[in-house]
Amino acid sequence: MQKNHSQTNTVRVQAGSNLSFFEKYLTLWVFLCILVGITLGRLFPGVAVALDAMSLYQVSIPIAVCLFFMMYPIMVKIDFTQAANAIRAPKPVILTLVVNWLIKPFTMVAFAQFFLGWLFRPLIAGSEIIRGTEVTLANSYIAGAILLGIAPCTAMVLMWGYLSYGNQGHTLVMVAVNSLAMLFLYAPLGRCLLAANDLTVPWQTIVLSVLIYVGLPLVAGMYSRYWIFKHKGREWFERRFLKYLSPVAITALLLTLVLLFAFKGELIVSNPLHILLIAVPLFIQTNFIFLISYVAALELNLSYEDAAPAALIGASNHFEVAIATAVMLFGLNSGAALATVVGVLIEVPVMLMLVEFCKRTAAWFPREPEKATLRDPRCISPFK
């Protein structure tokens, strides 16, 4: 009896508790990269402008390259038989669709209007000219927040699922479904929530974003995994290939942050108070949506491996599309563009905090660790 009790205690460890030193202090590296990016943007503005100009339909080519190397190491680790299993167990997919399209856009509007449109409005003085029309800065910030709220994450969430030891097969299905839904729902929701009948959503930007951030690394990962298994075998793949590939994803994430803040850092430095005011509703929205999704997953009796990515995909935003859309619609130096950049500023640290919360609360859920693409050997035995 004592032996069984001891064994039970052995497996009661948080998911992902064997992260490397680099992964464990990722929040610190994120803040350092933000500072480095802003500093580079100010010291070498010409280089930042030149790199930022390398784009196709507002999709930044340098950032797209970084995101490919961030996503490929994750995609190549996915056992796609789990994706097939995910289709047969649709609860997490339905949950994320309901949260992302029936709840999240409207709570974002509510939080943005309450804080930016009412509570903080006396502190947000001024206006700007957009398409020949004078618009208050508060309304411009609200527009940027809405563009974030209607763009569910289709790339970074794979990183959050990876770090939380989630079911990457299921996460991939949720990402694919949300990507397709965004193609059809982004424009109508934008028109409705922004109350602007002439809102033109850049379809080329959305399609290219989905193809570049998800499609390309997915195809590359599937093919290379198949080729390696066929010619080198599973053991070589797991013991040799992944050993050298593992640091690539996080390194690419940090380099992406350096580039983003080198491009847009001037907006942040010149508006410090407004940055703080915009961050408040975005921070509350992220945590509120995560809480709704996580509690719903608990009530639906989902396994931790399915619950974590289902909640994280609802909490995070596709800030690349939101930034590109805001820039195309309102201009690079607009309040709307600034609000979307603030979304990047707070999202990574907040999502890392939520990932840590997921790992520490894994014991609240049934466990199916065999579903996780990246496994903690101390968490193989499921526990309640």
Buried (B, 14 or more C-beta within 10 A) or exposed (E): EEEEEEEEEEBBBBBBBBBEEEBEEBBEBBEBBBEBBBBBBEEEEEEBEEBBEEBEBBBBBBBBBBBBBBBBBBBBBBBBEBBEBBEEBEBBBEBBBBBBBEBBBBBBBBBBBBBBBEEBBEEBEEBBEBEEEEBBBBBBBBBBBBBBBBBBBBBBBBBBBBBBBBBBBBBBBBBBBBBEBBBEBBBEBBBBBBEEEEBEBBEBBBBBBBBBBBBBBBEBBBEBBEEBEEEEEEEEBEEEBBEEBBEBBBBBBBBBBBBBBBBBBBBBEEBEEBBEBBBBBBBBBBBBBBBBBBEBBBEBEBBBBBBBBBBBBBBBBBBBBBBBBBBBBBBBEBBBBBBBBBBBBBBBBBBBBBBBBBBEBBBEBBBBBEBBBBBBEBBEEBBE
